[in-house]
Amino acid sequence: MPELTGLEVHCKAKASNKLQGAHFVMVTAVSESSRIREAIQQGVNDYIVKPIDMDVLEAKIKTALNIDDEPSTEDKKES
C-alpha cells in the first residue's frame, strides 16, 4: 500500500469502534521474522507471506471463521 503500512491500517481499524473485535489476517511480501513478531504483538491475528498458497489461505480463513473440516456429531448421526 503506498500511503500506509499494513500495521498502520491495523492500528487505525482497531481504533474504530466497529472493527475492534475484527479478526485480522495480514497478507504481505514482508517475511522477516522480526516484522511478523511485531505484527502479532500489535494484535494481528494471523499472517500470510506472498506469494499466497491457496491451501494456507483457505486454512487461515477457516480458522478465522471457526470452521471445522470434521463432520459434527450430529452430521455423523444422520449418516
Secondary structure as the mmCIF struct_conf table of DSSP 4:
data_model
#
loop_
_struct_conf.conf_type_id
_struct_conf.id
_struct_conf.beg_label_comp_id
_struct_conf.beg_label_asym_id
_struct_conf.beg_label_seq_id
_struct_conf.end_label_comp_id
_struct_conf.end_label_asym_id
_struct_conf.end_label_seq_id
BEND BEND1 GLU A 3 LEU A 4
HELX_RH_AL_P HELX_RH_AL_P1 GLY A 6 ALA A 15
BEND BEND2 SER A 16 SER A 16
TURN_TY1_P TURN_TY1_P1 ASN A 17 GLY A 21
STRN STRN1 VAL A 25 THR A 28
BEND BEND3 ALA A 29 ALA A 29
HELX_RH_AL_P HELX_RH_AL_P2 SER A 33 GLN A 41
TURN_TY1_P TURN_TY1_P2 GLN A 42 GLY A 43
STRN STRN2 ASP A 46 VAL A 49
BEND BEND4 LYS A 50 PRO A 51
HELX_LH_PP_P HELX_LH_PP_P1 ILE A 52 ASP A 53
HELX_RH_AL_P HELX_RH_AL_P3 MET A 54 ALA A 64
TURN_TY1_P TURN_TY1_P3 LEU A 65 ASN A 66
BEND BEND5 ASP A 69 GLU A 70
HELX_LH_PP_P HELX_LH_PP_P2 PRO A 71 SER A 72
HELX_RH_AL_P HELX_RH_AL_P4 THR A 73 GLU A 78
#
